[in-house]
Amino acid sequence: MAEDVLSVDEKANTHLLLGMCLDAYARYLLLSKYPSQAQKMYEKALHISEEILGETHPQTIVLMSDLATSLDAQGHLDEACFYVQRASDLARQTEHPELHMVLSNLAAILMHTGREL
């Protein structure tokens, strides 16, 4: 019933707030050495961000890169490469203010795979 009262913008903002909470929780889990749980939270946060803000939004790009980091921590290197490469491509296209961080994550993951660009 309460959801019926919320406007479309309020619902979107509520979902974005949930996404931010999931992101913060995922960071905590990753730092606490729970990468698989962090991955799940990052996936949910990324889905919300893509749905509401779009794929090229700065927050979405950071979440892609962070999801890649959690996958890398678990040894899921192919998936990690997919997400960090996509984040890198989008960050370059959009002149993302955190491009250096995304590229650093890309370099670290590529080092773990033994691949080159």
C-alpha positions in Angstrom: 0.0 0.0 0.0 2.8 2.5 0.8 4.4 1.8 -2.6 1.2 3.1 -4.2 1.9 6.5 -2.7 5.4 6.8 -3.9 6.0 8.7 -7.2 8.1 7.1 -10.0 11.1 9.3 -9.0 10.8 8.3 -5.3 10.7 4.6 -6.3 13.8 5.1 -8.5 15.6 6.9 -5.7 14.6 4.2 -3.2 16.1 1.6 -5.5 19.2 3.7 -6.0 19.6 4.0 -2.2 19.3 0.2 -1.9 22.0 -0.1 -4.6 24.3 2.2 -2.7 23.7 0.1 0.5 24.5 -3.1 -1.4 27.6 -1.6 -2.8 28.8 -0.6 0.7 28.0 -4.0 2.1 29.8 -5.7 -0.8 32.9 -3.6 -0.1 32.8 -4.7 3.5 32.4 -8.3 2.6 35.3 -8.2 0.1 37.6 -6.6 2.7 36.4 -9.2 5.2 37.5 -12.0 2.8 34.0 -13.1 1.7 34.4 -12.6 -2.1 31.5 -14.8 -3.1 29.1 -13.0 -0.9 30.5 -9.7 -2.1 30.0 -10.8 -5.7 26.3 -11.4 -5.1 25.9 -7.9 -3.6 27.8 -6.3 -6.4 25.7 -8.1 -9.0 22.5 -6.8 -7.3 23.9 -3.3 -7.1 25.0 -3.4 -10.7 21.6 -4.6 -11.9 19.9 -1.7 -10.1 22.4 0.9 -11.4 22.1 -0.4 -15.0 18.3 -0.4 -14.8 17.9 3.1 -13.3 21.0 5.0 -14.3 22.1 3.2 -17.5 25.3 1.4 -18.5 27.3 4.5 -19.1 26.7 6.2 -15.8 29.8 6.6 -13.7 28.4 4.6 -10.7 27.5 1.7 -13.0 31.0 1.6 -14.4 32.6 1.6 -11.0 30.3 -1.2 -9.9 31.3 -3.3 -13.0 34.9 -2.8 -12.0 34.3 -3.7 -8.4 32.3 -6.8 -9.5 35.3 -7.8 -11.5 37.6 -7.4 -8.5 35.3 -9.8 -6.4 35.4 -12.3 -9.3 39.2 -12.0 -9.5 39.5 -12.7 -5.8 37.6 -16.0 -6.3 39.7 -17.0 -9.3 36.9 -16.5 -11.8 39.3 -14.8 -14.2 37.3 -15.0 -17.4 34.3 -13.4 -15.9 36.5 -10.8 -14.1 38.1 -10.0 -17.4 34.8 -9.6 -19.1 33.5 -7.1 -16.6 36.7 -5.1 -16.1 37.2 -4.8 -19.9 33.7 -3.6 -20.3 34.1 -1.1 -17.5 37.4 0.0 -19.1 35.8 0.5 -22.5 32.9 2.5 -21.1 35.2 4.6 -18.8 37.3 5.6 -21.8 34.2 6.4 -23.9 32.7 8.5 -21.2 35.9 10.1 -19.9 35.1 8.7 -16.5 36.7 10.6 -13.6 37.9 7.3 -12.1 39.4 5.9 -15.3 42.7 5.5 -13.6 41.2 3.2 -11.0 39.4 1.1 -13.6 42.6 0.7 -15.6 44.5 -0.3 -12.4 41.9 -3.0 -11.8 42.2 -4.1 -15.4 46.0 -4.3 -15.1 45.8 -6.4 -11.9 43.3 -8.8 -13.4 45.3 -9.2 -16.6 48.4 -9.9 -14.5 46.5 -12.7 -12.7 45.5 -14.2 -16.0 48.9 -13.8 -17.6 47.2 -12.2 -20.6 48.1 -9.0 -22.4 45.8 -6.4 -24.0 
